Amino acid sequence: MTPSPQEHELDVQAGKFLVLARGTPEMIAHAHVVLGTTGASLLAAHAA
């Protein structure tokens, strides 16, 4: 389940980062792979 905007806000207030990316499906897939190497606590991709 995707966190709510309020949960995102609490995470940012706690010092976590929120990264948004926009691009082609291939660009988003690449960003997902790259961010997957960072130890991110959550990665989610959504189609427009």
Contact map, one row per residue, 1 for C-alpha under 8 A:
111000000000000000000000000000000000000000000000
111100000000000000000000000000000000000000010000
111111110000000000000000000000000000000000000000
011111110000000000000000000000000000000000000000
001111111000000000000000000000000000000000000000
001111111100000000000000000000000000000000000000
001111111110000000000000000000000000000000000000
001111111111000001000000000000000000000000000000
000011111111100000000000000000000000000000000000
000001111111110000000000000000000000000000000000
000000111111111110000000000000000000000000000000
000000011111111111000000000000000000000000000000
000000001111111100000000000000000000000000000000
000000000111111100000000000000000000000000000000
000000000011111110000000000000000000000000000000
000000000011111111000000000000000000000000000000
000000000011001111100000000000000000000000000000
000000010001000111110000000000000000000000000000
000000000000000011111000000000000000000000000000
000000000000000001111100000000000000000000000000
000000000000000000111110000100100000000000000000
000000000000000000011111000100000000000000000000
000000000000000000001111111100000000000000000000
000000000000000000000111111100000000000000000000
000000000000000000000011111110000000000000000010
000000000000000000000011111111000000000000000000
000000000000000000000011111111100000000000000000
000000000000000000001111111111110000000000001000
000000000000000000000000111111111000000000000000
000000000000000000000000011111111100000000000000
000000000000000000001000001111111110000000000000
000000000000000000000000000111111111000000101000
000000000000000000000000000011111111100000000000
000000000000000000000000000001111111110000000000
000000000000000000000000000000111111111100100000
000000000000000000000000000000011111111100100000
000000000000000000000000000000001111111100000000
000000000000000000000000000000000111111100000000
000000000000000000000000000000000011111110000000
000000000000000000000000000000000011111111100000
000000000000000000000000000000000000001111100000
000000000000000000000000000000000000000111110000
000000000000000000000000000000010011000111111000
010000000000000000000000000000000000000001111100
000000000000000000000000000100010000000000111110
000000000000000000000000000000000000000000011111
000000000000000000000000100000000000000000001111
000000000000000000000000000000000000000000000111
